[in-house]
Amino acid sequence: MSKKGFDFRLEVENVKDNEEFNNNTELINEIKKLFKETPFLLDGAGFCENREFLIISGQVCRDSKKEAQAEYIIFKEKLLRIFKRFYKKVRLIDIFIAYFTTLH
């Protein structure tokens, strides 16, 4: 049976690579915990070259496209809740989504 999914890149605006972020161990630990609990593949997270926003990339693959999208939305909401506790103006923007179907 084939599976459906997508690769994604998510941009977290108004979170910069600076002392406020780097010295906030509570925030960093919560993000690490969420990443460990996430049931799909996260390729990585890091700041863009100008250090003005955080980028998270990964892949979600499930039995249906709707299941994959639902799981991704749940992840984004959890991530947004974490960031909103530490930043006033944070926004999550999908900058890349490429859908696929496996052949199994």
KOLPAZA-852966 format. One record per residue (C-alpha): y, z, x. Coordinates in steps of 0.05 Angstrom, whole numbers, padded with zeros to 5 digits. Layout:
# residues N
+--------+--------+--------+
:     c2 :     c3 :     c1 :
+--------+--------+--------+
:      Y :      Z :      X :
...
+--------+--------+--------+
***
This chain:
# residues 104
+--------+--------+--------+
:     c2 :     c3 :     c1 :
+--------+--------+--------+
:  00000 :  00000 :  00000 :
:  00068 : -00018 :  00027 :
:  00124 :  00032 :  00035 :
:  00198 :  00022 :  00028 :
:  00254 :  00052 :  00068 :
:  00316 :  00042 :  00110 :
:  00348 :  00055 :  00177 :
:  00415 :  00089 :  00173 :
:  00477 :  00109 :  00213 :
:  00520 :  00163 :  00182 :
:  00590 :  00178 :  00206 :
:  00618 :  00249 :  00198 :
:  00694 :  00242 :  00197 :
:  00743 :  00296 :  00219 :
:  00691 :  00330 :  00264 :
:  00712 :  00320 :  00336 :
:  00679 :  00334 :  00403 :
:  00726 :  00390 :  00422 :
:  00725 :  00465 :  00436 :
:  00726 :  00483 :  00362 :
:  00661 :  00445 :  00352 :
:  00628 :  00462 :  00419 :
:  00642 :  00537 :  00415 :
:  00618 :  00544 :  00343 :
:  00546 :  00565 :  00354 :
:  00536 :  00583 :  00281 :
:  00553 :  00512 :  00260 :
:  00510 :  00480 :  00315 :
:  00450 :  00526 :  00298 :
:  00455 :  00508 :  00224 :
:  00456 :  00433 :  00240 :
:  00396 :  00442 :  00287 :
:  00359 :  00480 :  00232 :
:  00373 :  00425 :  00181 :
:  00350 :  00371 :  00230 :
:  00284 :  00409 :  00242 :
:  00272 :  00417 :  00167 :
:  00288 :  00345 :  00149 :
:  00224 :  00310 :  00129 :
:  00244 :  00241 :  00157 :
:  00258 :  00213 :  00225 :
:  00326 :  00229 :  00256 :
:  00337 :  00186 :  00317 :
:  00395 :  00225 :  00343 :
:  00465 :  00253 :  00334 :
:  00524 :  00247 :  00379 :
:  00598 :  00233 :  00384 :
:  00625 :  00163 :  00389 :
:  00660 :  00140 :  00453 :
:  00729 :  00165 :  00433 :
:  00699 :  00232 :  00410 :
:  00734 :  00228 :  00344 :
:  00674 :  00231 :  00298 :
:  00600 :  00249 :  00297 :
:  00547 :  00197 :  00285 :
:  00476 :  00213 :  00259 :
:  00422 :  00160 :  00257 :
:  00352 :  00158 :  00230 :
:  00300 :  00126 :  00185 :
:  00274 :  00144 :  00116 :
:  00208 :  00113 :  00092 :
:  00173 :  00132 :  00027 :
:  00129 :  00101 : -00028 :
:  00189 :  00073 : -00064 :
:  00262 :  00056 : -00048 :
:  00285 :  00107 : -00099 :
:  00245 :  00163 : -00065 :
:  00275 :  00144 :  00002 :
:  00346 :  00142 : -00026 :
:  00337 :  00209 : -00062 :
:  00312 :  00243 :  00001 :
:  00371 :  00215 :  00041 :
:  00421 :  00238 : -00012 :
:  00392 :  00309 : -00009 :
:  00399 :  00309 :  00067 :
:  00471 :  00285 :  00063 :
:  00490 :  00338 :  00011 :
:  00459 :  00394 :  00054 :
:  00496 :  00367 :  00115 :
:  00562 :  00363 :  00077 :
:  00555 :  00435 :  00052 :
:  00545 :  00459 :  00124 :
:  00606 :  00422 :  00150 :
:  00651 :  00442 :  00091 :
:  00641 :  00515 :  00109 :
:  00673 :  00502 :  00177 :
:  00721 :  00443 :  00165 :
:  00770 :  00431 :  00108 :
:  00772 :  00356 :  00109 :
:  00703 :  00329 :  00126 :
:  00675 :  00264 :  00099 :
:  00607 :  00230 :  00106 :
:  00608 :  00154 :  00109 :
:  00548 :  00108 :  00111 :
:  00566 :  00058 :  00164 :
:  00498 :  00022 :  00168 :
:  00439 :  00017 :  00122 :
:  00383 : -00034 :  00133 :
:  00327 : -00035 :  00082 :
:  00256 : -00054 :  00099 :
:  00185 : -00056 :  00069 :
:  00123 : -00041 :  00110 :
:  00063 : -00086 :  00107 :
:  00009 : -00032 :  00099 :
+--------+--------+--------+
***
